[in-house]
Amino acid sequence: MKINRLLPAGILALLLSLSLTGFSQGKTEVKGPQFTFDKPNHDYGTAFVDEMPETKLDIRFSNTGNEPLILSGVRACCGTRVTEWPREPIMPGEEGVIKIEFRLAPRAQRISRTVTASYNNSQQPTVVYRILGQIVNRE
């Protein structure tokens, strides 16, 4: 019978110790380089065939980590071409730009492209940027 009375007190003590451990650790510092896009994707929304959107993009990103970010490669899918990307290290707090271009046929279609950047972070070595939208005919 003593176990039944002690069980709630033990659970309470465990929860209290776990919550205090979380408070004592506080904010954890990001270690290593951290690739952060200025915005998570580019959404063209809905556009008409006779008003095709610009198909050249500058994808901006920054290093929000505490060590230099070094891109080892940038690739794109579906007829998207990477025309330029930084070859030099991006220092903490600095920004970089990946330039891409692609073609769109003048017809109704869904836009769904990705650009993948690989960099020197062992926890998350790649990041993906999405390009979305819809091209429709006028009615």
N, CA, C and O atoms as a MOPAC input file, in Angstrom:
PM7 MOZYME 1SCF
protein

 N      0.80200 1    -1.20200 1     0.00000 1
 C      0.00000 1     0.00000 1     0.00000 1
 C      0.84600 1     1.26800 1     0.00000 1
 O      0.40300 1     2.29500 1    -0.51400 1
 N      2.04200 1     1.22400 1     0.55900 1
 C      2.89500 1     2.40300 1     0.54800 1
 C      3.29200 1     2.77800 1    -0.87700 1
 O      3.48800 1     3.95700 1    -1.17300 1
 N      3.41000 1     1.80700 1    -1.74600 1
 C      3.79900 1     2.07300 1    -3.12900 1
 C      2.74400 1     2.93300 1    -3.81400 1
 O      3.08200 1     3.84800 1    -4.56500 1
 N      1.48400 1     2.65000 1    -3.56300 1
 C      0.41500 1     3.42100 1    -4.20500 1
 C      0.45000 1     4.88200 1    -3.80100 1
 O      0.15100 1     5.75500 1    -4.61600 1
 N      0.81600 1     5.17000 1    -2.53700 1
 C      0.87400 1     6.55700 1    -2.08700 1
 C      2.13300 1     7.25400 1    -2.58900 1
 O      2.11400 1     8.46600 1    -2.80700 1
 N      3.19800 1     6.53900 1    -2.77400 1
 C      4.45700 1     7.13200 1    -3.20000 1
 C      4.52100 1     7.34200 1    -4.71700 1
 O      5.27700 1     8.18700 1    -5.19600 1
 N      3.75400 1     6.59700 1    -5.44600 1
 C      3.79400 1     6.68300 1    -6.90200 1
 C      3.48400 1     8.09600 1    -7.41700 1
 O      4.26200 1     8.60600 1    -8.22400 1
 N      2.40100 1     8.75500 1    -7.00000 1
 C      2.15500 1    10.12000 1    -7.48500 1
 C      3.27500 1    11.08400 1    -7.08800 1
 O      3.62900 1    11.96400 1    -7.87300 1
 N      3.82600 1    10.93800 1    -5.91200 1
 C      4.91700 1    11.82200 1    -5.48000 1
 C      6.15900 1    11.58000 1    -6.33800 1
 O      6.87100 1    12.52600 1    -6.67500 1
 N      6.42000 1    10.34000 1    -6.68600 1
 C      7.57600 1    10.02100 1    -7.52900 1
 C      7.42500 1    10.58700 1    -8.92700 1
 O      8.38000 1    11.10700 1    -9.50400 1
 N      6.22100 1    10.48200 1    -9.46600 1
 C      5.96300 1    11.03500 1   -10.80100 1
 C      6.12300 1    12.54800 1   -10.77000 1
 O      6.71700 1    13.12800 1   -11.68000 1
 N      5.60100 1    13.18800 1    -9.73700 1
 C      5.72400 1    14.63300 1    -9.59500 1
 C      7.18500 1    15.04600 1    -9.49900 1
 O      7.58600 1    16.03100 1   -10.11900 1
 N      7.98100 1    14.32000 1    -8.74000 1
 C      9.40700 1    14.63300 1    -8.60900 1
 C     10.12400 1    14.47700 1    -9.94200 1
 O     10.98200 1    15.28900 1   -10.28700 1
 N      9.77900 1    13.44100 1   -10.68800 1
 C     10.39600 1    13.21700 1   -11.99200 1
 C     10.05600 1    14.35300 1   -12.95300 1
 O     10.94100 1    14.86400 1   -13.64000 1
 N      8.79300 1    14.75100 1   -13.00900 1
 C      8.38800 1    15.84400 1   -13.88900 1
 C      9.06200 1    17.15400 1   -13.50500 1
 O      9.47400 1    17.92300 1   -14.37300 1
 N      9.17200 1    17.40300 1   -12.22500 1
 C      9.81800 1    18.62100 1   -11.75000 1
 C     11.28800 1    18.63700 1   -12.13900 1
 O     11.80200 1    19.67100 1   -12.56700 1
 N     11.96600 1    17.51800 1   -11.99900 1
 C     13.38900 1    17.47400 1   -12.34500 1
 C     13.58800 1    17.64300 1   -13.85200 1
 O     14.53800 1    18.29700 1   -14.28100 1
 N     12.70000 1    17.05800 1   -14.65400 1
 C     12.80800 1    17.22000 1   -16.10000 1
 C     12.58700 1    18.66700 1   -16.51800 1
 O     13.28800 1    19.16800 1   -17.39700 1
 N     11.62500 1    19.34300 1   -15.90400 1
 C     11.36200 1    20.72300 1   -16.27900 1
 C     12.49300 1    21.63600 1   -15.81800 1
 O     12.82600 1    22.59200 1   -16.51900 1
 N     13.08000 1    21.37200 1   -14.67900 1
 C     14.20800 1    22.17900 1   -14.22100 1
 C     15.42800 1    21.96500 1   -15.09700 1
 O     16.19100 1    22.90200 1   -15.33000 1
 N     15.62400 1    20.75800 1   -15.58300 1
 C     16.73300 1    20.48000 1   -16.48400 1
 C     16.57700 1    21.28700 1   -17.76500 1
 O     17.55500 1    21.82600 1   -18.28300 1
 N     15.36000 1    21.37300 1   -18.27700 1
 C     15.09600 1    22.15600 1   -19.48000 1
 C     15.38000 1    23.62300 1   -19.26400 1
 O     15.93100 1    24.27100 1   -20.15400 1
 N     15.02100 1    24.18500 1   -18.09300 1
 C     15.27300 1    25.58800 1   -17.81000 1
 C     16.75100 1    25.86400 1   -17.60100 1
 O     17.24100 1    26.92500 1   -17.98900 1
 N     17.46300 1    24.93800 1   -17.00100 1
 C     18.86700 1    25.17500 1   -16.71800 1
 C     19.70100 1    25.17100 1   -17.99100 1
 O     20.73900 1    25.82900 1   -18.05400 1
 N     19.25300 1    24.43200 1   -19.00900 1
 C     20.00600 1    24.40200 1   -20.25100 1
 C     19.81400 1    25.68400 1   -21.03700 1
 O     20.71700 1    26.10300 1   -21.76100 1
 N     18.65900 1    26.31100 1   -20.90900 1
 C     18.40500 1    27.56800 1   -21.59200 1
 C     18.47400 1    27.41700 1   -23.09800 1
 O     18.18100 1    26.35400 1   -23.64500 1
 N     18.86300 1    28.48700 1   -23.75700 1
 C     18.94300 1    28.50300 1   -25.21200 1
 C     20.22200 1    27.79000 1   -25.66100 1
 O     21.31700 1    28.11500 1   -25.20200 1
 N     20.07300 1    26.82500 1   -26.55500 1
 C     21.23700 1    26.11100 1   -27.04500 1
 C     21.83500 1    26.87700 1   -28.22000 1
 O     21.11000 1    27.38900 1   -29.07300 1
 N     23.14200 1    26.95000 1   -28.25600 1
 C     23.83800 1    27.66000 1   -29.30800 1
 C     23.98300 1    26.75900 1   -30.53300 1
 O     24.29100 1    25.57400 1   -30.41100 1
 N     23.76100 1    27.32900 1   -31.69700 1
 C     23.92700 1    26.58400 1   -32.93700 1
 C     25.42200 1    26.43000 1   -33.17100 1
 O     26.16500 1    27.41100 1   -33.17700 1
 N     25.85300 1    25.19200 1   -33.36300 1
 C     27.27000 1    24.94200 1   -33.62600 1
 C     27.44000 1    24.58900 1   -35.09200 1
 O     26.62800 1    23.86400 1   -35.66700 1
 N     28.48900 1    25.10200 1   -35.68500 1
 C     28.76900 1    24.83800 1   -37.07900 1
 C     28.02400 1    25.78900 1   -37.99200 1
 O     27.33800 1    26.69600 1   -37.52100 1
 N     28.15300 1    25.59200 1   -39.29500 1
 C     27.44700 1    26.44400 1   -40.25200 1
 C     25.95700 1    26.10300 1   -40.28200 1
 O     25.57200 1    24.96000 1   -40.03500 1
 N     25.13400 1    27.08300 1   -40.58100 1
 C     23.69100 1    26.86400 1   -40.66500 1
 C     23.16300 1    27.61000 1   -41.88200 1
 O     23.22600 1    28.83800 1   -41.93700 1
 N     22.64100 1    26.86900 1   -42.85900 1
 C     22.12500 1    27.41400 1   -44.11300 1
 C     20.67100 1    27.81700 1   -43.90300 1
 O     19.84000 1    26.97400 1   -43.56600 1
 N     20.35100 1    29.10500 1   -44.09800 1
 C     18.98700 1    29.59300 1   -43.91600 1
 C     18.56200 1    30.41700 1   -45.12500 1
 O     19.15700 1    31.45500 1   -45.41100 1
 N     17.52000 1    29.94900 1   -45.84500 1
 C     16.98700 1    30.71800 1   -46.96500 1
 C     16.26600 1    31.94800 1   -46.43700 1
 O     15.68800 1    31.91100 1   -45.35100 1
 N     16.29700 1    33.04900 1   -47.20600 1
 C     15.54400 1    34.24900 1   -46.82700 1
 C     14.05500 1    33.96300 1   -46.76400 1
 O     13.34700 1    34.49600 1   -45.91000 1
 N     13.57800 1    33.11100 1   -47.68200 1
 C     12.19500 1    32.64100 1   -47.63900 1
 C     12.22100 1    31.16100 1   -48.02500 1
 O     13.08200 1    30.75200 1   -48.80300 1
 N     11.30600 1    30.35800 1   -47.50400 1
 C     11.39400 1    28.90400 1   -47.68800 1
 C     11.14100 1    28.42200 1   -49.11600 1
 O     11.56700 1    27.32700 1   -49.48300 1
 N     10.44400 1    29.23800 1   -49.93000 1
 C     10.18100 1    28.84300 1   -51.31800 1
 C      9.81000 1    30.07500 1   -52.12600 1
 O      9.65900 1    31.17200 1   -51.58800 1
 N      9.66600 1    29.86900 1   -53.43100 1
 C      9.18300 1    30.93800 1   -54.30300 1
 C      7.87900 1    30.44700 1   -54.91800 1
 O      7.86700 1    29.45800 1   -55.65100 1
 N      6.79000 1    31.13400 1   -54.62000 1
 C      5.48300 1    30.73000 1   -55.12400 1
 C      4.99400 1    31.77600 1   -56.12100 1
 O      4.70900 1    32.91500 1   -55.75200 1
 N      4.90300 1    31.37600 1   -57.38200 1
 C      4.39100 1    32.26200 1   -58.42100 1
 C      2.89000 1    32.47600 1   -58.29100 1
 O      2.34200 1    33.40700 1   -58.88300 1
 N      2.22600 1    31.62900 1   -57.52700 1
 C      0.77900 1    31.70100 1   -57.45200 1
 C      0.19000 1    31.25200 1   -58.78300 1
 O      0.71400 1    30.33600 1   -59.41800 1
 N     -0.89400 1    31.88900 1   -59.20700 1
 C     -1.52600 1    31.55700 1   -60.48200 1
 C     -1.24000 1    32.66900 1   -61.47800 1
 O     -1.45800 1    33.84600 1   -61.19300 1
 N     -0.74600 1    32.27900 1   -62.65400 1
 C     -0.45700 1    33.23900 1   -63.71900 1
 C     -1.11200 1    32.73900 1   -65.00100 1
 O     -1.34500 1    31.54200 1   -65.17000 1
 N     -1.40600 1    33.68000 1   -65.90200 1
 C     -2.01900 1    33.32000 1   -67.17400 1
 C     -0.94600 1    33.02500 1   -68.22100 1
 O      0.16000 1    33.56200 1   -68.16500 1
 N     -1.29100 1    32.16800 1   -69.16800 1
 C     -0.36800 1    31.77800 1   -70.23000 1
 C      0.15100 1    33.00700 1   -70.98000 1
 O      1.32700 1    33.06000 1   -71.34200 1
 N     -0.72300 1    33.99800 1   -71.21600 1
 C     -0.29600 1    35.18300 1   -71.96600 1
 C      0.48900 1    36.18200 1   -71.11200 1
 O      0.91300 1    37.22100 1   -71.61800 1
 N      0.68400 1    35.88800 1   -69.85300 1
 C      1.47800 1    36.73300 1   -68.95200 1
 C      2.46100 1    35.85800 1   -68.17600 1
 O      2.45700 1    35.83300 1   -66.94500 1
 N      3.30200 1    35.14300 1   -68.92100 1
 C      4.23700 1    34.20300 1   -68.29700 1
 C      5.16500 1    34.93400 1   -67.32500 1
 O      5.64400 1    36.02700 1   -67.62700 1
 N      5.41900 1    34.33600 1   -66.16400 1
 C      6.29500 1    34.97800 1   -65.17900 1
 C      7.76800 1    34.87800 1   -65.57400 1
 O      8.14900 1    34.04400 1   -66.39600 1
 N      8.57600 1    35.72800 1   -64.98400 1
 C     10.03500 1    35.70900 1   -65.16900 1
 C     10.57000 1    34.37900 1   -64.65000 1
 O     10.17300 1    33.91800 1   -63.58000 1
 N     11.45500 1    33.77800 1   -65.39700 1
 C     11.95900 1    32.45700 1   -65.00600 1
 C     13.43800 1    32.48800 1   -64.62900 1
 O     14.13700 1    31.48000 1   -64.73500 1
 N     13.89800 1    33.63800 1   -64.19300 1
 C     15.23200 1    33.76800 1   -63.61200 1
 C     15.03500 1    34.19500 1   -62.16900 1
 O     14.31600 1    35.15400 1   -61.88900 1
 N     15.67200 1    33.48500 1   -61.25900 1
 C     15.51400 1    33.79400 1   -59.84000 1
 C     16.86200 1    33.91700 1   -59.15300 1
 O     17.81500 1    33.21600 1   -59.49200 1
 N     16.92800 1    34.82000 1   -58.18100 1
 C     18.05600 1    34.90700 1   -57.26700 1
 C     17.56100 1    34.37800 1   -55.93000 1
 O     16.70100 1    34.98400 1   -55.29000 1
 N     18.10600 1    33.25200 1   -55.51900 1
 C     17.71300 1    32.63900 1   -54.24900 1
 C     18.70800 1    33.10300 1   -53.18500 1
 O     19.88100 1    32.73200 1   -53.21800 1
 N     18.24300 1    33.89700 1   -52.26600 1
 C     19.11200 1    34.47200 1   -51.23300 1
 C     19.10000 1    33.59600 1   -49.97500 1
 O     18.06700 1    33.05100 1   -49.58500 1
 N     20.26500 1    33.48200 1   -49.36000 1
 C     20.40000 1    32.70500 1   -48.13700 1
 C     21.45500 1    33.34800 1   -47.26200 1
 O     22.19400 1    34.22700 1   -47.70600 1
 N     21.52200 1    32.90700 1   -46.01400 1
 C     22.54900 1    33.41000 1   -45.11200 1
 C     23.07600 1    32.27800 1   -44.23700 1
 O     22.44300 1    31.23100 1   -44.10100 1
 N     24.23300 1    32.50500 1   -43.65600 1
 C     24.83200 1    31.57600 1   -42.71200 1
 C     24.46900 1    32.06200 1   -41.31300 1
 O     25.04200 1    33.03500 1   -40.82100 1
 N     23.52600 1    31.39000 1   -40.68000 1
 C     23.09100 1    31.76700 1   -39.33100 1
 C     23.80900 1    30.95100 1   -38.26500 1
 O     23.42200 1    30.97300 1   -37.09700 1
 N     24.84600 1    30.23700 1   -38.66200 1
 C     25.63100 1    29.44900 1   -37.71800 1
 C     26.81700 1    30.23400 1   -37.19700 1
 O     26.87600 1    31.45700 1   -37.32400 1
 N     27.77300 1    29.50600 1   -36.60000 1
 C     28.92900 1    30.16900 1   -36.00700 1
 C     30.26000 1    29.73100 1   -36.63000 1
 O     31.32300 1    30.00900 1   -36.07500 1
 N     30.20400 1    29.05200 1   -37.77200 1
 C     31.39700 1    28.65400 1   -38.51100 1
 C     31.15900 1    28.92700 1   -39.99200 1
 O     30.00700 1    29.02700 1   -40.41400 1
 N     32.22200 1    29.05100 1   -40.79700 1
 C     32.04600 1    29.30100 1   -42.23400 1
 C     31.22500 1    28.20500 1   -42.91700 1
 O     31.40400 1    27.01800 1   -42.64600 1
 N     30.32700 1    28.62200 1   -43.80200 1
 C     29.49300 1    27.71100 1   -44.57800 1
 C     30.15500 1    27.53900 1   -45.94000 1
 O     30.44100 1    28.51900 1   -46.62700 1
 N     30.39700 1    26.28400 1   -46.32600 1
 C     31.02700 1    26.00700 1   -47.60800 1
 C     30.10300 1    25.12400 1   -48.42800 1
 O     29.82600 1    23.98600 1   -48.05100 1
 N     29.62500 1    25.65100 1   -49.55400 1
 C     28.77800 1    24.87300 1   -50.45500 1
 C     29.64800 1    23.89800 1   -51.23400 1
 O     30.66000 1    24.28600 1   -51.81800 1
 N     29.25000 1    22.63300 1   -51.24000 1
 C     29.98900 1    21.63900 1   -52.02000 1
 C     29.30900 1    21.36700 1   -53.35300 1
 O     29.90800 1    20.77300 1   -54.24900 1
 N     28.06600 1    21.79800 1   -53.48700 1
 C     27.35600 1    21.61600 1   -54.74400 1
 C     25.96000 1    22.18500 1   -54.67900 1
 O     25.35000 1    22.24000 1   -53.61100 1
 N     25.45600 1    22.60600 1   -55.82100 1
 C     24.07100 1    23.07300 1   -55.94700 1
 C     23.53400 1    22.46600 1   -57.23000 1
 O     24.12000 1    22.63400 1   -58.30000 1
 N     22.42100 1    21.76200 1   -57.12200 1
 C     21.82800 1    21.13300 1   -58.30600 1
 C     20.33600 1    21.44900 1   -58.34600 1
 O     19.71800 1    21.75300 1   -57.32500 1
 N     19.77900 1    21.37000 1   -59.54200 1
 C     18.35900 1    21.66600 1   -59.73100 1
 C     17.73500 1    20.56600 1   -60.57100 1
 O     18.43200 1    19.82200 1   -61.26100 1
 N     16.42700 1    20.47300 1   -60.50500 1
 C     15.72900 1    19.42300 1   -61.25700 1
 C     14.88500 1    20.02100 1   -62.37000 1
 O     14.71500 1    21.23700 1   -62.46700 1
 N     14.36900 1    19.14300 1   -63.19600 1
 C     13.28700 1    19.45200 1   -64.14900 1
 C     13.60000 1    20.58100 1   -65.12100 1
 O     12.76600 1    21.46500 1   -65.31400 1
 N     14.75700 1    20.57700 1   -65.72500 1
 C     15.07000 1    21.61300 1   -66.69100 1
 C     15.44500 1    22.94200 1   -66.07600 1
 O     15.49600 1    23.95300 1   -66.77700 1
 N     15.70700 1    22.96300 1   -64.79600 1
 C     16.15200 1    24.17200 1   -64.11800 1
 C     17.67400 1    24.17100 1   -64.11900 1
 O     18.29900 1    23.14600 1   -63.84600 1
 N     18.26300 1    25.30700 1   -64.42300 1
 C     19.71900 1    25.39200 1   -64.51800 1
 C     20.25500 1    26.35300 1   -63.46200 1
 O     19.77400 1    27.47800 1   -63.33100 1
 N     21.25200 1    25.89800 1   -62.71300 1
 C     21.94100 1    26.74800 1   -61.75000 1
 C     23.02300 1    27.48500 1   -62.53200 1
 O     23.93900 1    26.85800 1   -63.06600 1
 N     22.92300 1    28.81400 1   -62.60200 1
 C     23.88300 1    29.58100 1   -63.39300 1
 C     25.03900 1    30.11000 1   -62.55000 1
 O     26.11900 1    30.38100 1   -63.07300 1
 N     24.81200 1    30.25800 1   -61.24100 1
 C     25.86900 1    30.78900 1   -60.38800 1
 C     25.58200 1    30.45600 1   -58.93500 1
 O     24.43500 1    30.51800 1   -58.49300 1
 N     26.62900 1    30.10200 1   -58.19000 1
 C     26.52500 1    29.89400 1   -56.75100 1
 C     27.87800 1    30.18200 1   -56.11000 1
 O     28.90800 1    30.01100 1   -56.76200 1
 N     27.90300 1    30.61200 1   -54.85600 1
 C     29.16300 1    31.00900 1   -54.21600 1
 C     30.12000 1    29.83200 1   -54.05100 1
 O     29.74500 1    28.78000 1   -53.53500 1
 N     31.34400 1    30.02200 1   -54.48900 1
 C     32.38000 1    29.00600 1   -54.31700 1
 C     33.24600 1    29.29700 1   -53.08400 1
 O     33.93200 1    28.40900 1   -52.57700 1
 N     33.20900 1    30.53600 1   -52.61400 1
 C     33.99800 1    30.90700 1   -51.45000 1
 C     33.16300 1    30.70200 1   -50.17900 1
 O     31.93300 1    30.71200 1   -50.24500 1
 N     33.81600 1    30.51700 1   -49.02200 1
 C     33.07200 1    30.32500 1   -47.76500 1
 C     32.19500 1    31.53200 1   -47.43400 1
 O     32.58200 1    32.68000 1   -47.65400 1
 N     31.02300 1    31.25000 1   -46.90800 1
 C     30.11000 1    32.28800 1   -46.42600 1
 C     30.33000 1    32.34800 1   -44.91200 1
 O     30.03400 1    31.38900 1   -44.19900 1
 N     30.83800 1    33.45600 1   -44.43600 1
 C     31.16500 1    33.59600 1   -43.01800 1
 C     29.87700 1    33.76300 1   -42.19800 1
 O     28.85200 1    34.16900 1   -42.74500 1
 N     29.91700 1    33.45700 1   -40.89200 1
 C     28.73200 1    33.62600 1   -40.04300 1
 C     28.15900 1    35.04400 1   -40.16000 1
 O     28.89000 1    36.03100 1   -40.07400 1
 N     26.85500 1    35.12300 1   -40.35600 1
 C     26.17500 1    36.40500 1   -40.49200 1
 C     26.17200 1    36.96300 1   -41.90400 1
 O     25.48300 1    37.94800 1   -42.17000 1
 N     26.92400 1    36.36000 1   -42.81500 1
 C     26.97200 1    36.85900 1   -44.19000 1
 C     25.91700 1    36.16900 1   -45.05700 1
 O     25.35000 1    35.14200 1   -44.68400 1
 N     25.67600 1    36.76700 1   -46.22300 1
 C     24.67100 1    36.25900 1   -47.15300 1
 C     25.30900 1    35.79700 1   -48.45100 1
 O     26.43300 1    36.17800 1   -48.78100 1
 N     24.57400 1    34.97200 1   -49.17900 1
 C     24.98900 1    34.50900 1   -50.49000 1
 C     23.78400 1    34.42800 1   -51.40600 1
 O     22.64200 1    34.54200 1   -50.96100 1
 N     24.04900 1    34.22700 1   -52.70500 1
 C     22.97700 1    34.15200 1   -53.69800 1
 C     23.24400 1    32.97700 1   -54.62600 1
 O     24.36500 1    32.77500 1   -55.09400 1
 N     22.19200 1    32.20600 1   -54.88100 1
 C     22.21300 1    31.15300 1   -55.88600 1
 C     21.33600 1    31.64700 1   -57.03200 1
 O     20.16400 1    31.96700 1   -56.82800 1
 N     21.89800 1    31.70900 1   -58.22800 1
 C     21.14400 1    32.19800 1   -59.38900 1
 C     20.71300 1    31.00300 1   -60.23100 1
 O     21.51000 1    30.11900 1   -60.54700 1
 N     19.42800 1    31.00100 1   -60.58600 1
 C     18.89500 1    29.91500 1   -61.41100 1
 C     18.06400 1    30.48800 1   -62.54600 1
 O     17.63600 1    31.64200 1   -62.50700 1
 N     17.84700 1    29.66100 1   -63.55300 1
 C     16.90900 1    30.00300 1   -64.62600 1
 C     16.30600 1    28.71600 1   -65.16500 1
 O     16.91200 1    27.64600 1   -65.10900 1
 N     15.09500 1    28.85200 1   -65.68900 1
 C     14.40500 1    27.70300 1   -66.28200 1
 C     13.44000 1    28.19900 1   -67.33500 1
 O     13.13800 1    29.39000 1   -67.40600 1
 N     12.96500 1    27.28800 1   -68.14300 1
 C     12.02700 1    27.62900 1   -69.20500 1
 C     10.64700 1    27.12400 1   -68.84600 1
 O     10.48900 1    26.09800 1   -68.18500 1
 N      9.65800 1    27.86300 1   -69.29600 1
 C      8.26200 1    27.43500 1   -69.17500 1
 C      7.64800 1    27.46700 1   -70.56700 1
 O      7.73100 1    28.48300 1   -71.25600 1
 N      7.04000 1    26.38200 1   -70.98000 1
 C      6.33100 1    26.35400 1   -72.25900 1
 C      5.06900 1    27.20600 1   -72.13000 1
 O      4.44200 1    27.21400 1   -71.07200 1
 N      4.69200 1    27.91500 1   -73.17900 1
 C      3.49700 1    28.77500 1   -73.11700 1
 C      2.20400 1    27.94600 1   -73.18000 1
 O      1.47600 1    27.98400 1   -74.17200 1
 N      1.94400 1    27.21500 1   -72.12900 1
 C      0.73600 1    26.38700 1   -72.02600 1
 C      0.36500 1    26.24400 1   -70.55800 1
 O      1.17000 1    26.53800 1   -69.67400 1
 N     -0.84300 1    25.79700 1   -70.30500 1
 C     -1.28300 1    25.57600 1   -68.92500 1
 C     -0.43600 1    24.45900 1   -68.31200 1
 O     -0.22100 1    23.41700 1   -68.93200 1
 N      0.03600 1    24.68900 1   -67.09600 1
 C      0.87800 1    23.70200 1   -66.41700 1
 C      1.06700 1    24.07200 1   -64.95600 1
 O      0.81900 1    25.20300 1   -64.53700 1
 N      1.50200 1    23.10400 1   -64.21200 1
 C      1.84800 1    23.32600 1   -62.81300 1
 C      3.35800 1    23.53300 1   -62.73700 1
 O      4.11400 1    22.82300 1   -63.40000 1
 N      3.79600 1    24.49100 1   -61.94200 1
 C      5.22400 1    24.71900 1   -61.73800 1
 C      5.61400 1    24.04000 1   -60.43800 1
 O      5.06000 1    24.33600 1   -59.38000 1
 N      6.56400 1    23.13400 1   -60.52500 1
 C      7.07300 1    22.44100 1   -59.34200 1
 C      8.54100 1    22.10100 1   -59.59400 1
 O      8.85200 1    21.11000 1   -60.25400 1
 N      9.42200 1    22.91300 1   -59.07200 1
 C     10.86500 1    22.73900 1   -59.26500 1
 C     11.54600 1    22.74100 1   -57.90200 1
 O     11.00900 1    23.26900 1   -56.92800 1
 N     12.71900 1    22.15200 1   -57.84600 1
 C     13.50600 1    22.18900 1   -56.61400 1
 C     14.95700 1    22.52100 1   -56.93000 1
 O     15.47700 1    22.18600 1   -57.99500 1
 N     15.59200 1    23.18600 1   -55.98000 1
 C     17.01900 1    23.45700 1   -56.01700 1
 C     17.57900 1    22.91400 1   -54.71400 1
 O     17.10500 1    23.27000 1   -53.63500 1
 N     18.59100 1    22.05000 1   -54.81000 1
 C     19.17200 1    21.40900 1   -53.62700 1
 C     20.61100 1    21.86900 1   -53.45900 1
 O     21.42100 1    21.76400 1   -54.38000 1
 N     20.92000 1    22.38100 1   -52.27200 1
 C     22.28000 1    22.82200 1   -51.96100 1
 C     22.87700 1    21.87400 1   -50.92800 1
 O     22.23300 1    21.54000 1   -49.93300 1
 N     24.10700 1    21.44700 1   -51.17200 1
 C     24.84000 1    20.59700 1   -50.23100 1
 C     25.92900 1    21.44500 1   -49.58900 1
 O     26.61300 1    22.21200 1   -50.26600 1
 N     26.08500 1    21.29800 1   -48.26000 1
 C     27.08100 1    22.11500 1   -47.56700 1
 C     27.66300 1    21.36400 1   -46.37600 1
 O     27.25600 1    20.24100 1   -46.07900 1
 N     28.59200 1    21.97500 1   -45.71700 1
 C     29.40100 1    21.34200 1   -44.67500 1
 C     28.74800 1    21.34200 1   -43.28900 1
 O     29.30500 1    21.89100 1   -42.33800 1
 N     27.57900 1    20.73100 1   -43.17900 1
 C     26.92700 1    20.54500 1   -41.88900 1
 C     26.58800 1    19.06800 1   -41.77100 1
 O     25.77900 1    18.55800 1   -42.54600 1
 N     27.18800 1    18.37800 1   -40.82000 1
 C     26.98900 1    16.93100 1   -40.70900 1
 C     25.58200 1    16.57100 1   -40.23200 1
 O     25.11500 1    15.46700 1   -40.51200 1
 N     24.89500 1    17.46300 1   -39.52300 1
 C     23.54500 1    17.19000 1   -39.03500 1
 C     22.49700 1    17.34600 1   -40.13100 1
 O     21.52900 1    16.58600 1   -40.17700 1
 N     22.68200 1    18.31500 1   -41.00300 1
 C     21.75100 1    18.56600 1   -42.11600 1
 C     22.58200 1    18.98900 1   -43.32700 1
 O     22.71200 1    20.18300 1   -43.59700 1
 N     23.14700 1    18.02500 1   -44.05900 1
 C     24.08500 1    18.36700 1   -45.13800 1
 C     23.44900 1    18.91200 1   -46.41700 1
 O     24.16800 1    19.39200 1   -47.29300 1
 N     22.12500 1    18.85100 1   -46.54900 1
 C     21.47000 1    19.40000 1   -47.73300 1
 C     20.22800 1    20.19600 1   -47.33300 1
 O     19.57300 1    19.90100 1   -46.33200 1
 N     19.92600 1    21.19800 1   -48.13300 1
 C     18.69600 1    21.97800 1   -47.96600 1
 C     18.02100 1    22.07400 1   -49.33200 1
 O     18.69400 1    22.08500 1   -50.36200 1
 N     16.69900 1    22.14400 1   -49.33800 1
 C     15.93000 1    22.15900 1   -50.58400 1
 C     15.08100 1    23.42600 1   -50.64100 1
 O     14.39000 1    23.77400 1   -49.68300 1
 N     15.14700 1    24.09900 1   -51.77200 1
 C     14.34500 1    25.28100 1   -52.04600 1
 C     13.32200 1    24.89900 1   -53.10600 1
 O     13.67800 1    24.30000 1   -54.12000 1
 N     12.05900 1    25.23700 1   -52.88400 1
 C     11.00000 1    24.84300 1   -53.80800 1
 C     10.47700 1    26.05000 1   -54.59100 1
 O     10.35100 1    27.15400 1   -54.06200 1
 N     10.17800 1    25.80000 1   -55.87000 1
 C      9.59500 1    26.80200 1   -56.75200 1
 C      8.24600 1    26.25000 1   -57.19000 1
 O      8.16700 1    25.17600 1   -57.78600 1
 N      7.19100 1    26.99200 1   -56.89000 1
 C      5.82400 1    26.50400 1   -57.09100 1
 C      5.00700 1    27.50000 1   -57.91000 1
 O      5.38000 1    28.66600 1   -58.04000 1
 N      3.90800 1    27.03400 1   -58.44900 1
 C      2.98100 1    27.92300 1   -59.14000 1
 C      2.08500 1    27.16400 1   -60.09300 1
 O      2.18300 1    25.94500 1   -60.23400 1
 N      1.21600 1    27.90800 1   -60.74200 1
 C      0.26300 1    27.33500 1   -61.68800 1
 C      0.09200 1    28.30000 1   -62.84300 1
 O     -0.17200 1    29.48400 1   -62.63700 1
 N      0.24300 1    27.79000 1   -64.06700 1
 C     -0.00700 1    28.58700 1   -65.27200 1
 C     -1.34200 1    28.09600 1   -65.84100 1
 O     -1.53900 1    26.89600 1   -66.03600 1
 N     -2.25300 1    29.03500 1   -66.10500 1
 C     -3.59500 1    28.66300 1   -66.57700 1
 C     -3.95800 1    29.45600 1   -67.83100 1
 O     -3.38600 1    30.51400 1   -68.09300 1
 N     -4.90900 1    28.93900 1   -68.59600 1
 C     -5.45100 1    29.65600 1   -69.75100 1
 C     -6.50600 1    30.64700 1   -69.28900 1
 O     -7.20000 1    30.42200 1   -68.29800 1
 N     -6.61500 1    31.75100 1   -70.02600 1
 C     -7.70100 1    32.70700 1   -69.74500 1
 C     -9.00400 1    32.10600 1   -70.25700 1
 O     -9.03000 1    31.42600 1   -71.28200 1
 N    -10.04100 1    32.35900 1   -69.55600 1
 C    -11.33700 1    31.81700 1   -69.98800 1
 C    -12.12700 1    32.82900 1   -70.77300 1
 O    -13.24000 1    32.53800 1   -71.21200 1

